[in-house]
Amino acid sequence: MTGSVERMPQLEALRTLHAARRADDVIITSMGAARDWMVLGAGPLDLPLVPSSMGTAPSIGLGIALAQPQRRVIVVNGDGAMLMNLGSLVSITAAGPANLILILADNGVYEITGAQPTAGSAPARADGTSVAFMGMARAAGFRTVHRFSNAADWARSVGSILSATGPTFVLLDVGAVPGSKGPRSPGPAGPRAIELRRHITQDPG
Ligand SMILES: Cc1ncc(C[n+]2csc(CCOP(=O)(O)OP(=O)(O)O)c2C)c(N)n1
């Protein structure tokens, strides 16, 4: 795809999700989305994946969704991170967890490391066309896919999307924040993962 897309502010898009989530949902966020989620307030069932190995968020979400089928698991991934683990799209649809929602916050750049265009975005590509994440999700086997570029449209639809039977793929066209800082780690990953497991297993949704 060429040309500029409409983009909503990522913080606003995530504020909408923050208001729509249930207390017993697990929310896994990566990169810039993790930064914004911590601004909005991360609860005990939330995993802002910082620091993280890029690409792992959908796979972690898949594991939790399969282990806890009665609980909704919502992953908010970056487009750069998504490109590093496209295979997770196929793993998710192979397992078909009805309780997993994968949200791709697509800003077209690796924002946290200085807003370089991602390998999938038009400015970085020899032919000047961006890769089609919606088409990739469909080809990987997602039956339910949505795309929003406008905050009001997303806000109107988020409730029904989260309630629908998954697995669900949602592409949000979001804007990068120029000069923004990366997320600060809320603490070492190991102990936080153990703490999350304790909360998840003690309080089944
Ligand atoms: C395996 C791996 N390689 C590189 C990095 C360094 N790194 C951290 S954030 C980031 C960019 C992430 O881009 P994207 O997923 O699009 O999220 P955004 O920063 O735009 O929110 C990179 C390259 C990393 N954390 N892990």
The ligand as a Gaussian input file, in Angstrom:
#p B3LYP/6-31G(d) Opt

LIG

1 1
 C       15.414000      -9.289000      19.662000
 C       15.483000      -7.798000      19.874000
 N       16.126000      -7.027000      18.967000
 C       16.211000      -5.686000      19.157000
 C       15.660000      -5.107000      20.274000
 C       15.820000      -3.598000      20.477000
 N       14.547000      -2.910000      20.337000
 C       13.805000      -2.571000      21.408000
 S       12.414000      -1.752000      20.989000
 C       12.747000      -1.868000      19.339000
 C       11.806000      -1.293000      18.313000
 C       10.398000      -1.849000      18.462000
 O        9.590000      -1.477000      17.371000
 P        8.053000      -1.805000      17.357000
 O        7.822000      -3.223000      17.727000
 O        7.497000      -1.342000      16.065000
 O        7.447000      -0.959000      18.552000
 P        7.448000       0.641000      18.781000
 O        8.809000       0.951000      19.362000
 O        7.220000       1.303000      17.466000
 O        6.355000       0.830000      19.765000
 C       13.986000      -2.504000      19.135000
 C       14.620000      -2.711000      17.812000
 C       14.990000      -5.956000      21.201000
 N       14.399000      -5.491000      22.314000
 N       14.912000      -7.290000      20.973000

